[in-house]
Amino acid sequence: MATLINEHPFAEFIRILGKGKKGSRALTEDEAFRAMSMILNGQAEPEQLGAFLMLMRIKEETSAELVGFVKAARAALPADCNNFQADLDWSSYAGKRRHLPWFLLSALLLAQNGIRVFMHGSAGHTEGRLYTEDVLTYLGFDSANSITDAGRQLEQQCFCYLPLQQLSPKLYEIIELRSLMGLRSPVHTLVRLINPFNAPYTIQGIFHPSYRAVHQHAAAELGQTHMAVLKGEGGETERNPDMDCLVQSVHENELSDELWPALFSQRHMKAENLNPEQLALLWQGQLEDEFALASVVGTCAIALRLLGKAETQEQAHALAERYWAQRQKDFLPRV
């Protein structure tokens, strides 16, 4: 007599996603929450995790699925995340390959003016890309080695960068599967919305324009008070001054779209090489680069508009330019 084998509890979610063109469907928010909770608790087998991630990658996440994933991820964060407060949550997971990460100088401008910027991300291993953690190290900003250390850095310098592996080793482990799978996974999306310190303002950059609205609606459903998402240069939260930039936002449950026009009529050439020293030289006033400066000021302006520091784009730009003109040129610790 054949022995009956009970179905693994996680198989339910793979079946929902993979039952063919007519039989498959998206997960509900509750199903997404339960699936991600099982993944983060180590209750899904490696084969199941791989199948789940790739099925999600093929169909792409809905806002309801993303909300469920983020809620599960937040529930699994260490309790000491609640002990610290940031003003602006800034995710950085893409890395840069065409231009330097000028947005880092935008974040430092905000920090220098008393806005507590909490940045989190993952270094990644894609060849030819510069990642935030490495560039910040070059500039003299040590990554936080714990959540407590991140809180201390926020208090001391109004800026910190915390690697994902310190926040959630399991999410980091899944992101690291990209080199094995060859594709991104839903984790690359949900980490941008995780907002570990529950900052009232969040800003996100995405690469694929279709994800803008998904992030916007998910942020609203998650109760994020103020959020802005844009198609950033290279997928990072950085305004490309050569192109129009659509910013989709949430403010007190109200959704809005705002188009920021290109700052130049002609596009600039891609940098021949990505040398982090140029960020330091620009900050110290030893380098003239109109594209770089427009990226820094333009990105800062979008953040200031999100933060309610300006009522119009023009006012935001003027304030960002003033921040830049008044910056402390010796702010970079070890350059």
C-alpha positions as CSV (number, residue, x, y, z in Angstrom):
1,M,0.0,0.0,0.0
2,A,1.4,3.4,-1.0
3,T,2.3,5.8,1.7
4,L,0.5,9.2,1.5
5,I,2.8,12.2,1.6
6,N,1.4,15.3,3.1
7,E,1.8,18.4,0.9
8,H,4.3,21.0,2.2
9,P,2.5,24.1,3.5
10,F,4.4,26.4,1.2
11,A,3.4,24.5,-1.9
12,E,0.1,26.4,-1.7
13,F,1.7,29.6,-2.8
14,I,3.7,28.1,-5.7
15,R,0.5,26.4,-7.0
16,I,-1.4,29.8,-6.9
17,L,1.4,31.4,-9.0
18,G,2.3,28.6,-11.3
19,K,-1.0,26.9,-12.3
20,G,-0.7,28.0,-15.9
21,K,-2.1,30.9,-17.9
22,K,-5.7,30.3,-17.0
23,G,-5.3,28.8,-13.5
24,S,-2.7,31.1,-12.0
25,R,-3.4,34.4,-10.2
26,A,-1.7,36.9,-8.0
27,L,-1.5,36.4,-4.3
28,T,-3.8,38.3,-2.0
29,E,-2.2,40.5,0.6
30,D,-2.7,37.9,3.3
31,E,-1.3,35.1,1.1
32,A,1.8,37.3,0.3
33,F,2.2,38.0,4.1
34,R,2.1,34.3,5.0
35,A,4.4,33.3,2.2
36,M,7.1,35.9,3.0
37,S,6.7,35.1,6.7
38,M,7.4,31.4,6.0
39,I,10.4,32.4,3.9
40,L,11.9,34.6,6.6
41,N,11.3,32.0,9.2
42,G,13.1,29.4,7.2
43,Q,10.0,27.3,6.6
44,A,10.3,27.1,2.8
45,E,12.6,24.6,1.2
46,P,15.4,25.9,-1.1
47,E,13.7,24.5,-4.1
48,Q,10.4,26.1,-3.2
49,L,12.1,29.5,-2.6
50,G,13.8,29.4,-6.0
51,A,10.5,28.5,-7.7
52,F,8.6,31.1,-5.8
53,L,11.0,33.9,-6.6
54,M,11.2,33.2,-10.3
55,L,7.4,32.8,-10.7
56,M,7.0,36.2,-9.0
57,R,9.8,37.6,-11.2
58,I,7.9,36.5,-14.4
59,K,4.6,38.0,-13.5
60,E,5.9,41.0,-11.4
61,E,4.5,42.0,-8.0
62,T,1.1,43.7,-7.5
63,S,0.8,46.4,-4.9
64,A,-1.2,44.0,-2.7
65,E,1.5,41.4,-2.9
66,L,4.2,44.0,-2.1
67,V,2.2,45.2,0.9
68,G,2.0,41.7,2.2
69,F,5.7,41.1,1.7
70,V,6.7,44.4,3.4
71,K,4.4,43.8,6.4
72,A,6.0,40.3,6.9
73,A,9.5,41.8,6.5
74,R,8.8,44.6,9.0
75,A,7.4,42.1,11.5
76,A,10.6,40.2,11.3
77,L,12.9,43.2,11.9
78,P,14.8,43.3,15.2
79,A,12.9,45.1,18.0
80,D,15.6,47.7,18.5
81,C,14.6,49.3,15.2
82,N,11.9,51.0,17.3
83,N,14.5,52.7,19.4
84,F,15.6,55.1,16.7
85,Q,14.1,57.8,14.5
86,A,15.1,59.1,11.1
87,D,13.5,61.9,9.2
88,L,14.1,60.5,5.7
89,D,14.4,56.9,4.7
90,W,16.6,56.5,1.6
91,S,17.0,53.0,0.0
92,S,20.0,52.3,-2.2
93,Y,20.1,48.8,-3.8
94,A,20.9,49.3,-7.5
95,G,24.4,50.5,-7.8
96,K,25.6,52.8,-10.6
97,R,27.4,51.9,-13.9
98,R,26.9,54.9,-16.3
99,H,27.4,57.8,-13.9
100,L,28.9,58.2,-10.4
101,P,26.4,58.1,-7.5
102,W,26.0,61.9,-7.2
103,F,22.9,61.4,-5.1
104,L,25.2,60.6,-2.1
105,L,26.2,64.3,-2.1
106,S,22.5,65.2,-2.2
107,A,21.9,63.1,0.9
108,L,24.9,64.6,2.7
109,L,23.6,68.1,1.9
110,L,20.4,67.3,3.6
111,A,22.2,65.8,6.6
112,Q,24.4,68.9,6.9
113,N,21.2,70.9,7.2
114,G,19.9,68.9,10.1
115,I,17.7,66.3,8.3
116,R,18.4,62.8,9.6
117,V,18.9,60.7,6.6
118,F,18.8,56.9,7.1
119,M,20.2,55.0,4.1
120,H,20.2,51.3,3.8
121,G,21.2,49.0,0.9
122,S,23.2,46.1,-0.3
123,A,26.7,46.1,-1.9
124,G,25.9,43.6,-4.7
125,H,28.4,42.0,-7.0
126,T,27.4,43.1,-10.5
127,E,30.6,43.7,-12.5
128,G,31.1,47.3,-13.6
129,R,28.8,48.8,-10.9
130,L,29.7,51.1,-8.1
131,Y,27.7,50.5,-4.9
132,T,26.9,53.0,-2.2
133,E,28.6,51.1,0.6
134,D,32.0,51.1,-1.2
135,V,31.8,54.8,-2.3
136,L,30.8,55.9,1.2
137,T,33.8,54.0,2.6
138,Y,36.0,55.9,0.2
139,L,34.6,59.2,1.3
140,G,35.2,58.3,4.9
141,F,31.8,57.3,6.1
142,D,31.9,53.9,7.8
143,S,28.9,51.7,7.4
144,A,27.0,51.1,10.6
145,N,27.8,47.7,12.1
146,S,24.6,47.3,13.9
147,I,21.2,49.0,14.4
148,T,22.4,50.7,17.5
149,D,25.5,52.0,15.7
150,A,23.2,53.3,13.0
151,G,21.2,55.2,15.6
152,R,24.3,56.6,17.1
153,Q,25.6,57.8,13.7
154,L,22.2,59.5,13.0
155,E,22.5,61.4,16.2
156,Q,26.1,62.5,15.6
157,Q,26.1,63.4,11.9
158,C,22.4,63.2,10.8
159,F,23.4,60.5,8.3
160,C,24.1,56.8,8.3
161,Y,24.3,53.8,6.0
162,L,23.2,50.4,7.3
163,P,23.9,47.3,5.2
164,L,20.9,45.0,4.7
165,Q,22.7,42.1,6.3
166,Q,22.6,44.0,9.6
167,L,18.8,44.6,9.2
168,S,17.8,41.2,7.9
169,P,20.3,38.5,7.2
170,K,17.6,36.4,5.5
171,L,16.6,39.2,3.1
172,Y,20.2,39.7,2.4
173,E,20.7,36.0,1.7
174,I,17.8,36.1,-0.8
175,I,19.2,39.2,-2.6
176,E,22.5,37.5,-2.9
177,L,20.8,34.8,-4.9
178,R,20.8,37.1,-7.9
179,S,24.2,35.9,-9.0
180,L,22.9,32.4,-8.9
181,M,19.5,33.0,-10.5
182,G,20.6,35.7,-13.0
183,L,17.5,37.8,-12.2
184,R,16.3,40.1,-9.5
185,S,13.6,39.0,-7.1
186,P,10.6,40.6,-5.2
187,V,13.1,41.2,-2.4
188,H,14.8,43.9,-4.5
189,T,11.4,45.7,-4.5
190,L,10.2,45.2,-1.0
191,V,13.5,46.3,0.7
192,R,12.9,49.8,-0.8
193,L,9.7,50.1,1.1
194,I,10.8,48.5,4.4
195,N,11.5,51.8,6.2
196,P,13.1,50.1,9.2
197,F,13.2,53.2,11.5
198,N,9.6,54.3,10.5
199,A,10.7,57.6,9.1
200,P,7.8,59.9,8.2
201,Y,9.4,60.6,4.8
202,T,10.7,58.0,2.3
203,I,12.3,58.5,-1.1
204,Q,12.8,55.6,-3.6
205,G,14.4,55.2,-7.0
206,I,13.4,52.5,-9.4
207,F,14.7,51.4,-12.9
208,H,11.5,50.2,-14.6
209,P,8.9,53.0,-14.9
210,S,6.0,50.5,-14.4
211,Y,7.1,50.0,-10.8
212,R,6.6,53.7,-9.9
213,A,2.8,53.3,-9.5
214,V,3.2,49.9,-7.7
215,H,5.5,51.6,-5.1
216,Q,3.2,54.6,-4.8
217,H,0.0,52.5,-4.2
218,A,1.9,50.1,-1.9
219,A,3.2,53.0,0.2
220,A,-0.3,54.4,0.5
221,E,-1.7,51.0,1.6
222,L,1.2,50.7,4.1
223,G,0.2,54.0,5.7
224,Q,3.4,55.8,4.7
225,T,2.8,59.4,5.5
226,H,5.0,61.0,2.9
227,M,6.7,59.1,0.0
228,A,8.1,59.9,-3.4
229,V,9.3,57.4,-6.0
230,L,11.0,58.3,-9.3
231,K,12.7,56.5,-12.2
232,G,16.2,57.2,-10.9
233,E,19.5,57.2,-12.9
234,G,20.6,53.6,-13.0
235,G,17.8,52.6,-10.6
236,E,19.1,54.7,-7.7
237,T,17.3,57.6,-6.1
238,E,18.9,60.2,-8.4
239,R,17.4,62.7,-10.8
240,N,18.9,62.5,-14.3
241,P,19.1,66.2,-15.3
242,D,19.1,65.3,-18.9
243,M,15.6,63.9,-18.8
244,D,12.1,64.8,-17.6
245,C,11.5,63.2,-14.2
246,L,8.1,62.0,-13.1
247,V,7.8,61.9,-9.3
248,Q,4.9,59.9,-8.0
249,S,4.1,60.7,-4.3
250,V,1.9,60.0,-1.4
251,H,1.1,62.7,1.1
252,E,-1.3,61.9,4.0
253,N,-3.1,59.2,1.9
254,E,-3.4,61.5,-1.2
255,L,-1.6,60.3,-4.3
256,S,-0.1,62.9,-6.7
257,D,2.2,63.0,-9.8
258,E,4.6,65.8,-10.5
259,L,6.7,66.2,-13.6
260,W,10.1,67.8,-13.1
261,P,11.4,68.9,-16.5
262,A,14.9,68.2,-17.9
263,L,17.5,70.8,-16.9
264,F,19.5,70.5,-20.2
265,S,18.3,70.5,-23.8
266,Q,21.0,68.0,-24.9
267,R,22.2,64.9,-23.2
268,H,25.6,64.5,-21.7
269,M,28.0,61.7,-22.6
270,K,28.4,58.8,-20.3
271,A,31.5,59.0,-18.0
272,E,34.5,57.2,-19.4
273,N,35.3,55.8,-15.9
274,L,33.7,55.9,-12.5
275,N,36.3,57.4,-10.1
276,P,34.8,58.1,-6.7
277,E,37.5,60.8,-6.2
278,Q,35.3,63.1,-8.4
279,L,32.6,63.2,-5.8
280,A,35.1,64.5,-3.2
281,L,36.5,67.0,-5.7
282,L,33.1,68.3,-6.6
283,W,32.2,68.7,-3.0
284,Q,35.4,70.5,-2.2
285,G,35.0,72.9,-5.2
286,Q,37.9,71.5,-7.1
287,L,35.9,70.0,-10.0
288,E,33.6,71.7,-12.4
289,D,31.0,69.3,-13.9
290,E,27.6,70.7,-14.9
291,F,25.9,67.3,-15.1
292,A,27.2,66.2,-11.7
293,L,26.2,69.5,-10.0
294,A,22.7,69.4,-11.6
295,S,22.3,65.8,-10.4
296,V,23.2,66.8,-6.9
297,V,21.1,69.9,-6.7
298,G,18.2,68.4,-8.7
299,T,18.0,65.3,-6.5
300,C,18.2,67.4,-3.4
301,A,15.4,69.6,-4.6
302,I,13.1,66.7,-5.1
303,A,13.8,65.5,-1.5
304,L,13.2,69.0,-0.2
305,R,9.9,69.2,-2.0
306,L,8.9,65.8,-0.4
307,L,10.0,67.1,3.0
308,G,7.8,70.1,2.7
309,K,10.7,72.5,2.8
310,A,9.4,74.2,-0.4
311,E,6.0,74.7,-1.9
312,T,7.2,74.8,-5.6
313,Q,9.9,73.2,-7.7
314,E,11.5,76.6,-8.2
315,Q,11.6,77.2,-4.4
316,A,13.0,73.7,-3.9
317,H,15.8,74.3,-6.5
318,A,16.7,77.6,-4.9
319,L,16.9,76.1,-1.5
320,A,19.0,73.2,-2.8
321,E,21.3,75.6,-4.5
322,R,21.7,77.6,-1.2
323,Y,22.5,74.4,0.6
324,W,25.2,73.7,-1.9
325,A,26.7,77.2,-1.8
326,Q,26.8,77.0,2.0
327,R,28.1,73.5,2.4
328,Q,31.0,72.7,4.7
329,K,33.7,71.6,2.3
330,D,35.5,69.7,5.0
331,F,32.5,67.6,5.9
332,L,33.9,64.4,4.2
333,P,35.8,62.6,7.0
334,R,38.8,61.0,5.3
335,V,39.2,62.6,1.9
